[in-house]
Amino acid sequence: MPTDSTKPDYGVDAPGVIRNLILIGAAVPVLSWFVPVVHLGPVAILIRPAAVPTAILCLGEAALMIFYSKRGKFRHRDRMLKMVDWRGDETVLDVGTGRGLMMIGAAKKLTSGKAVGIDIWSKKDLSGNSMEKTLANADVEGVRDRIEVQSGDATALNFADGSFDVVLSNLCIHNIPSTKGRDQACLEIVRVLKPGGKAVISDFIHTADYVKVFKSAGAETTRSGMDFLFTFPPLRIVEVQKPGAPS
């Protein structure tokens, strides 16, 4: 079936995880019939009754992750963008832009400003992740003239100090495997923010660590409660304000 090129496609997050959950959910009930009952004295350990709730749990988690990819992440993006007092002339950086969800959302808030997205284009973290598909989404959304996309490493941002009024990042920093790397990414975000600039960072783990690093860099930092309504896994938002007067 041909795709509708008039609609943006922001992909499915963590497609491998969703696939594995579906496979486990489908396989567990079947495989349980091949596991014998284990007798320990008078106690019989039954594997089969546990198979159904395990399958329901796995399939339910997969369904919630698909819902987030198709619906929830748009609501979450809007929640993050509302945390910025937009003027329209901001320079914006989206760290881990993927297929451009945050970057394009920010670009729609701009008039004379510009939004830049960087990514390493991992298809493990987002289905069909590529610079070409990100640019195609920007074309469809009508913001191609307000965005720029680059390949870039969150731990070594290729921008001068104080380059951006706003830095955004959603479900990116946790993908950096080491604590040192994640800490460095947070320090880089503060470095490229202009004095008085704001970062809005969202993730499902390590957010308490992000807060510590941002505060150690002198930034005012707050962390929201978990969003259980539209996100799975539940996400927290970290708001970061760099000291100094806005330029």
Secondary structure by P-SEA (a helix, b strand, c coil): cccccccccccccaaaaaaaaaaaaaccccccccccccccccbbbbcccaaaaaaaaaaaaaaaaaaaaccaaaaaaaaaaaccccccccbbbbccccccaaaaaaaaacccbbbbbbccccccccccccaaaaaaaaaaaccccccccccccccccccccccccbbbbcccccccccaaaaaaaaaaaaaaccccbbbbbbbccaaaaaaaaaaaaccbbbbbcccccccccbbbbbbbbbccccc
